[in-house]
Amino acid sequence: MIQDIRSLCAAGLASLAFFYCDFREDEKKDHRGLLSSLLVQLCDQSDAYYDSLSKFYLVHGNGSQHASNSELTQCLKLTLQLPVQATTYIIIDGLDECPATVGFPTPREEVLELVDDLARLHIHNLRICVTSRPETDIEAVLGPLAFLSISLHGESGQTQDIAEYIKFMVHSDPKMRTWSNAEKELVIEVLTRKADGM
């Protein structure tokens, strides 16, 4: 999917902003990190998007004044609503990696609220794709918004790909090469089963 979108971007027919949620990096697990990343990526692909972010930057003292999350959200909304823009694709990968237990609202709740807000703007040339494990809180928000929902969790192809990856890693790792075949097979079997489709 991403390769197809990148082909459209290369032809000037689309813009793509991709954000991977990662619990190990502070700037990749919350609302602010998502907003900042999306804005920077989009302004790099469109003169109109660049002008919008540039004006926002000037209003905030050439970056010397800290913009609030709500100001960044409003900037993104206004940017996405600019007329005569190519289709914009926003991909948020691994939403379940956003913390759901710390803070009020939690980082995950803030990201879900942003996705909900963007979807409810009904921007005709905006496409949003979110990937996640099937978490209850995420499904509760995104389920009603979904135009199309695809579950890879537990699909035989997904499970097979995971097994092949684990097998490759076990057989190519220099430390594991010295293990017996029985030990390698046990590791492959246990890791494939415990991967649970992810």
Phi and psi in degrees as GROMACS dihedral restraints (atoms count N, CA, C in turn):
[ dihedral_restraints ]
;  ai    aj    ak    al  type     phi  dphi    fc
    3     4     5     6     1   -65.0    20    10
    4     5     6     7     1   -38.0    20    10
    6     7     8     9     1   -62.6    20    10
    7     8     9    10     1   -39.9    20    10
    9    10    11    12     1   -63.2    20    10
   10    11    12    13     1   -43.3    20    10
   12    13    14    15     1   -65.9    20    10
   13    14    15    16     1   -40.7    20    10
   15    16    17    18     1   -63.0    20    10
   16    17    18    19     1   -33.7    20    10
   18    19    20    21     1   -63.7    20    10
   19    20    21    22     1   -41.7    20    10
   21    22    23    24     1   -63.8    20    10
   22    23    24    25     1   -40.1    20    10
   24    25    26    27     1   -63.0    20    10
   25    26    27    28     1   -43.1    20    10
   27    28    29    30     1   -61.9    20    10
   28    29    30    31     1   -30.4    20    10
   30    31    32    33     1   -87.4    20    10
   31    32    33    34     1     1.7    20    10
   33    34    35    36     1    76.8    20    10
   34    35    36    37     1    18.4    20    10
   36    37    38    39     1  -101.2    20    10
   37    38    39    40     1    -1.0    20    10
   39    40    41    42     1  -161.1    20    10
   40    41    42    43     1   162.7    20    10
   42    43    44    45     1  -122.8    20    10
   43    44    45    46     1   146.6    20    10
   45    46    47    48     1  -132.2    20    10
   46    47    48    49     1   129.6    20    10
   48    49    50    51     1  -125.1    20    10
   49    50    51    52     1   122.7    20    10
   51    52    53    54     1  -119.0    20    10
   52    53    54    55     1   131.4    20    10
   54    55    56    57     1  -132.7    20    10
   55    56    57    58     1   123.3    20    10
   57    58    59    60     1  -102.7    20    10
   58    59    60    61     1   115.9    20    10
   60    61    62    63     1   -72.7    20    10
   61    62    63    64     1   130.2    20    10
   63    64    65    66     1  -139.8    20    10
   64    65    66    67     1   113.0    20    10
   66    67    68    69     1   -63.5    20    10
   67    68    69    70     1   -16.2    20    10
   69    70    71    72     1   -82.3    20    10
   70    71    72    73     1   -17.4    20    10
   72    73    74    75     1  -119.9    20    10
   73    74    75    76     1   122.8    20    10
   75    76    77    78     1   -54.4    20    10
   76    77    78    79     1   -43.6    20    10
   78    79    80    81     1   -75.3    20    10
   79    80    81    82     1    -4.2    20    10
   81    82    83    84     1  -115.1    20    10
   82    83    84    85     1    18.8    20    10
   84    85    86    87     1  -132.2    20    10
   85    86    87    88     1    14.3    20    10
   87    88    89    90     1  -142.9    20    10
   88    89    90    91     1   174.8    20    10
   90    91    92    93     1   -57.8    20    10
   91    92    93    94     1   -47.2    20    10
   93    94    95    96     1   -64.5    20    10
   94    95    96    97     1   -44.2    20    10
   96    97    98    99     1   -60.8    20    10
   97    98    99   100     1   -41.4    20    10
   99   100   101   102     1   -62.4    20    10
  100   101   102   103     1   -50.9    20    10
  102   103   104   105     1   -58.2    20    10
  103   104   105   106     1   -48.7    20    10
  105   106   107   108     1   -60.3    20    10
  106   107   108   109     1   -45.0    20    10
  108   109   110   111     1   -63.4    20    10
  109   110   111   112     1   -46.7    20    10
  111   112   113   114     1   -60.6    20    10
  112   113   114   115     1   -45.7    20    10
  114   115   116   117     1   -62.9    20    10
  115   116   117   118     1   -44.8    20    10
  117   118   119   120     1   -64.9    20    10
  118   119   120   121     1   -44.2    20    10
  120   121   122   123     1   -63.2    20    10
  121   122   123   124     1   -42.6    20    10
  123   124   125   126     1   -68.4    20    10
  124   125   126   127     1   -40.7    20    10
  126   127   128   129     1   -67.0    20    10
  127   128   129   130     1   -22.6    20    10
  129   130   131   132     1   -75.7    20    10
  130   131   132   133     1   -12.4    20    10
  132   133   134   135     1  -112.4    20    10
  133   134   135   136     1    -5.6    20    10
  135   136   137   138     1  -149.7    20    10
  136   137   138   139     1   132.3    20    10
  138   139   140   141     1   -60.8    20    10
  139   140   141   142     1   -40.9    20    10
  141   142   143   144     1   -64.7    20    10
  142   143   144   145     1   -42.2    20    10
  144   145   146   147     1   -64.3    20    10
  145   146   147   148     1   -40.4    20    10
  147   148   149   150     1   -61.8    20    10
  148   149   150   151     1   -45.7    20    10
  150   151   152   153     1   -60.8    20    10
  151   152   153   154     1   -40.9    20    10
  153   154   155   156     1   -61.7    20    10
  154   155   156   157     1   -47.3    20    10
  156   157   158   159     1   -70.1    20    10
  157   158   159   160     1   -34.3    20    10
  159   160   161   162     1   -63.5    20    10
  160   161   162   163     1   -42.0    20    10
  162   163   164   165     1   -64.0    20    10
  163   164   165   166     1   -40.9    20    10
  165   166   167   168     1   -60.9    20    10
  166   167   168   169     1   -42.7    20    10
  168   169   170   171     1   -61.9    20    10
  169   170   171   172     1   -44.3    20    10
  171   172   173   174     1   -64.8    20    10
  172   173   174   175     1   -42.0    20    10
  174   175   176   177     1   -60.2    20    10
  175   176   177   178     1   -29.2    20    10
  177   178   179   180     1  -100.2    20    10
  178   179   180   181     1    40.3    20    10
  180   181   182   183     1    61.0    20    10
  181   182   183   184     1    42.5    20    10
  183   184   185   186     1    54.3    20    10
  184   185   186   187     1    38.9    20    10
  186   187   188   189     1    87.9    20    10
  187   188   189   190     1    -2.2    20    10
  189   190   191   192     1   -80.2    20    10
  190   191   192   193     1   -19.3    20    10
  192   193   194   195     1  -102.0    20    10
  193   194   195   196     1   128.1    20    10
  195   196   197   198     1   -69.4    20    10
  196   197   198   199     1   118.7    20    10
  198   199   200   201     1   -80.6    20    10
  199   200   201   202     1   140.6    20    10
  201   202   203   204     1   -77.6    20    10
  202   203   204   205     1   164.6    20    10
  204   205   206   207     1   -60.4    20    10
  205   206   207   208     1   -38.3    20    10
  207   208   209   210     1   -67.7    20    10
  208   209   210   211     1   -34.5    20    10
  210   211   212   213     1   -68.1    20    10
  211   212   213   214     1   -41.0    20    10
  213   214   215   216     1   -63.8    20    10
  214   215   216   217     1   -40.2    20    10
  216   217   218   219     1   -62.2    20    10
  217   218   219   220     1   -45.0    20    10
  219   220   221   222     1   -63.8    20    10
  220   221   222   223     1   -39.7    20    10
  222   223   224   225     1   -61.2    20    10
  223   224   225   226     1   -44.3    20    10
  225   226   227   228     1   -62.9    20    10
  226   227   228   229     1   -44.7    20    10
  228   229   230   231     1   -60.5    20    10
  229   230   231   232     1   -46.5    20    10
  231   232   233   234     1   -64.3    20    10
  232   233   234   235     1   -39.0    20    10
  234   235   236   237     1   -63.1    20    10
  235   236   237   238     1   -46.3    20    10
  237   238   239   240     1   -67.2    20    10
  238   239   240   241     1   -23.1    20    10
  240   241   242   243     1   -90.8    20    10
  241   242   243   244     1     3.6    20    10
  243   244   245   246     1   -60.1    20    10
  244   245   246   247     1   140.0    20    10
  246   247   248   249     1   -71.8    20    10
  247   248   249   250     1   158.5    20    10
  249   250   251   252     1    54.3    20    10
  250   251   252   253     1    47.9    20    10
  252   253   254   255     1  -108.6    20    10
  253   254   255   256     1   151.8    20    10
  255   256   257   258     1   -66.0    20    10
  256   257   258   259     1   165.8    20    10
  258   259   260   261     1   -58.4    20    10
  259   260   261   262     1   134.2    20    10
  261   262   263   264     1  -109.7    20    10
  262   263   264   265     1   127.8    20    10
  264   265   266   267     1  -108.6    20    10
  265   266   267   268     1   126.3    20    10
  267   268   269   270     1  -115.0    20    10
  268   269   270   271     1   122.3    20    10
  270   271   272   273     1  -117.5    20    10
  271   272   273   274     1   122.8    20    10
  273   274   275   276     1  -114.5    20    10
  274   275   276   277     1   111.1    20    10
  276   277   278   279     1  -103.5    20    10
  277   278   279   280     1   132.9    20    10
  279   280   281   282     1    73.8    20    10
  280   281   282   283     1    41.4    20    10
  282   283   284   285     1   -55.3    20    10
  283   284   285   286     1   -31.2    20    10
  285   286   287   288     1   -64.2    20    10
  286   287   288   289     1   -12.8    20    10
  288   289   290   291     1   -77.0    20    10
  289   290   291   292     1   -16.0    20    10
  291   292   293   294     1   -70.7    20    10
  292   293   294   295     1   133.4    20    10
  294   295   296   297     1   -59.4    20    10
  295   296   297   298     1   138.0    20    10
  297   298   299   300     1  -117.8    20    10
  298   299   300   301     1     9.9    20    10
  300   301   302   303     1  -124.8    20    10
  301   302   303   304     1    -8.5    20    10
  303   304   305   306     1  -114.7    20    10
  304   305   306   307     1   131.9    20    10
  306   307   308   309     1    89.2    20    10
  307   308   309   310     1   166.1    20    10
  309   310   311   312     1  -141.7    20    10
  310   311   312   313     1   111.5    20    10
  312   313   314   315     1   -72.0    20    10
  313   314   315   316     1   161.8    20    10
  315   316   317   318     1   -72.1    20    10
  316   317   318   319     1   159.8    20    10
  318   319   320   321     1   -55.0    20    10
  319   320   321   322     1   -38.3    20    10
  321   322   323   324     1   -66.1    20    10
  322   323   324   325     1   -41.8    20    10
  324   325   326   327     1   -62.0    20    10
  325   326   327   328     1   -38.1    20    10
  327   328   329   330     1   -65.8    20    10
  328   329   330   331     1   -42.1    20    10
  330   331   332   333     1   -66.8    20    10
  331   332   333   334     1   -42.3    20    10
  333   334   335   336     1   -61.1    20    10
  334   335   336   337     1   -40.3    20    10
  336   337   338   339     1   -63.7    20    10
  337   338   339   340     1   -39.6    20    10
  339   340   341   342     1   -63.0    20    10
  340   341   342   343     1   -46.9    20    10
  342   343   344   345     1   -60.2    20    10
  343   344   345   346     1   -43.7    20    10
  345   346   347   348     1   -60.2    20    10
  346   347   348   349     1   -46.2    20    10
  348   349   350   351     1   -60.4    20    10
  349   350   351   352     1   -45.4    20    10
  351   352   353   354     1   -65.0    20    10
  352   353   354   355     1   -41.9    20    10
  354   355   356   357     1   -64.0    20    10
  355   356   357   358     1   -38.1    20    10
  357   358   359   360     1   -76.6    20    10
  358   359   360   361     1    -6.5    20    10
  360   361   362   363     1   -73.4    20    10
  361   362   363   364     1   -19.5    20    10
  363   364   365   366     1    53.8    20    10
  364   365   366   367     1    47.7    20    10
  366   367   368   369     1   -76.8    20    10
  367   368   369   370     1   119.0    20    10
  369   370   371   372     1   -63.3    20    10
  370   371   372   373     1   -24.7    20    10
  372   373   374   375     1  -109.7    20    10
  373   374   375   376     1    23.2    20    10
  375   376   377   378     1  -109.8    20    10
  376   377   378   379     1   128.9    20    10
  378   379   380   381     1  -122.6    20    10
  379   380   381   382     1   127.9    20    10
  381   382   383   384     1  -118.6    20    10
  382   383   384   385     1   129.3    20    10
  384   385   386   387     1  -123.0    20    10
  385   386   387   388     1   127.1    20    10
  387   388   389   390     1  -123.1    20    10
  388   389   390   391     1   130.1    20    10
  390   391   392   393     1  -111.7    20    10
  391   392   393   394     1   146.1    20    10
  393   394   395   396     1  -169.3    20    10
  394   395   396   397     1   158.0    20    10
  396   397   398   399     1   -66.4    20    10
  397   398   399   400     1   158.9    20    10
  399   400   401   402     1   -76.9    20    10
  400   401   402   403     1    77.5    20    10
  402   403   404   405     1   -90.3    20    10
  403   404   405   406     1   140.9    20    10
  405   406   407   408     1   -58.7    20    10
  406   407   408   409     1   -46.0    20    10
  408   409   410   411     1   -66.0    20    10
  409   410   411   412     1   -34.8    20    10
  411   412   413   414     1   -71.0    20    10
  412   413   414   415     1   -45.7    20    10
  414   415   416   417     1   -62.1    20    10
  415   416   417   418     1   -35.2    20    10
  417   418   419   420     1   -63.2    20    10
  418   419   420   421     1   -36.4    20    10
  420   421   422   423     1   -85.1    20    10
  421   422   423   424     1   -46.8    20    10
  423   424   425   426     1   -81.2    20    10
  424   425   426   427     1   -27.9    20    10
  426   427   428   429     1   -51.4    20    10
  427   428   429   430     1   -51.8    20    10
  429   430   431   432     1   -66.8    20    10
  430   431   432   433     1   -20.6    20    10
  432   433   434   435     1   -88.9    20    10
  433   434   435   436     1   -18.7    20    10
  435   436   437   438     1   -68.3    20    10
  436   437   438   439     1   126.2    20    10
  438   439   440   441     1   -80.5    20    10
  439   440   441   442     1   -38.1    20    10
  441   442   443   444     1  -145.4    20    10
  442   443   444   445     1   131.7    20    10
  444   445   446   447     1  -126.5    20    10
  445   446   447   448     1   127.3    20    10
  447   448   449   450     1  -122.0    20    10
  448   449   450   451     1   125.4    20    10
  450   451   452   453     1  -104.0    20    10
  451   452   453   454     1   116.7    20    10
  453   454   455   456     1   -92.9    20    10
  454   455   456   457     1   -12.2    20    10
  456   457   458   459     1   -59.1    20    10
  457   458   459   460     1   116.4    20    10
  459   460   461   462     1    83.5    20    10
  460   461   462   463     1    -1.2    20    10
  462   463   464   465     1   -66.3    20    10
  463   464   465   466     1   143.6    20    10
  465   466   467   468     1   -61.8    20    10
  466   467   468   469     1   -38.2    20    10
  468   469   470   471     1   -63.9    20    10
  469   470   471   472     1   -40.5    20    10
  471   472   473   474     1   -64.4    20    10
  472   473   474   475     1   -47.6    20    10
  474   475   476   477     1   -61.5    20    10
  475   476   477   478     1   -41.6    20    10
  477   478   479   480     1   -64.3    20    10
  478   479   480   481     1   -42.1    20    10
  480   481   482   483     1   -62.1    20    10
  481   482   483   484     1   -41.5    20    10
  483   484   485   486     1   -63.9    20    10
  484   485   486   487     1   -44.8    20    10
  486   487   488   489     1   -60.8    20    10
  487   488   489   490     1   -42.2    20    10
  489   490   491   492     1   -65.3    20    10
  490   491   492   493     1   -39.9    20    10
  492   493   494   495     1   -64.2    20    10
  493   494   495   496     1   -46.9    20    10
  495   496   497   498     1   -61.7    20    10
  496   497   498   499     1   -43.5    20    10
  498   499   500   501     1   -60.5    20    10
  499   500   501   502     1   -44.7    20    10
  501   502   503   504     1   -59.8    20    10
  502   503   504   505     1   -46.7    20    10
  504   505   506   507     1   -64.3    20    10
  505   506   507   508     1   -42.6    20    10
  507   508   509   510     1   -64.0    20    10
  508   509   510   511     1   -42.0    20    10
  510   511   512   513     1   -80.6    20    10
  511   512   513   514     1   -16.9    20    10
  513   514   515   516     1  -104.3    20    10
  514   515   516   517     1   -13.5    20    10
  516   517   518   519     1   -71.3    20    10
  517   518   519   520     1   125.7    20    10
  519   520   521   522     1   -57.9    20    10
  520   521   522   523     1   -36.3    20    10
  522   523   524   525     1   -70.9    20    10
  523   524   525   526     1   -34.7    20    10
  525   526   527   528     1   -81.2    20    10
  526   527   528   529     1   -15.4    20    10
  528   529   530   531     1   -61.9    20    10
  529   530   531   532     1   -26.2    20    10
  531   532   533   534     1   -82.2    20    10
  532   533   534   535     1    -8.8    20    10
  534   535   536   537     1   -72.9    20    10
  535   536   537   538     1   155.5    20    10
  537   538   539   540     1   -71.0    20    10
  538   539   540   541     1   159.5    20    10
  540   541   542   543     1   -59.4    20    10
  541   542   543   544     1   -37.4    20    10
  543   544   545   546     1   -63.9    20    10
  544   545   546   547     1   -41.1    20    10
  546   547   548   549     1   -65.6    20    10
  547   548   549   550     1   -43.0    20    10
  549   550   551   552     1   -61.9    20    10
  550   551   552   553     1   -45.0    20    10
  552   553   554   555     1   -64.1    20    10
  553   554   555   556     1   -37.9    20    10
  555   556   557   558     1   -63.9    20    10
  556   557   558   559     1   -44.6    20    10
  558   559   560   561     1   -62.1    20    10
  559   560   561   562     1   -45.1    20    10
  561   562   563   564     1   -60.9    20    10
  562   563   564   565     1   -45.6    20    10
  564   565   566   567     1   -65.4    20    10
  565   566   567   568     1   -45.7    20    10
  567   568   569   570     1   -68.1    20    10
  568   569   570   571     1   -45.7    20    10
  570   571   572   573     1   -65.4    20    10
  571   572   573   574     1   -38.2    20    10
  573   574   575   576     1   -64.2    20    10
  574   575   576   577     1   -44.1    20    10
  576   577   578   579     1   -66.3    20    10
  577   578   579   580     1   -43.7    20    10
  579   580   581   582     1   -76.3    20    10
  580   581   582   583     1   -15.0    20    10
  582   583   584   585     1   -64.3    20    10
  583   584   585   586     1   -29.2    20    10
  585   586   587   588     1    52.3    20    10
  586   587   588   589     1    44.2    20    10
  588   589   590   591     1    80.9    20    10
  589   590   591   592     1     4.3    20    10
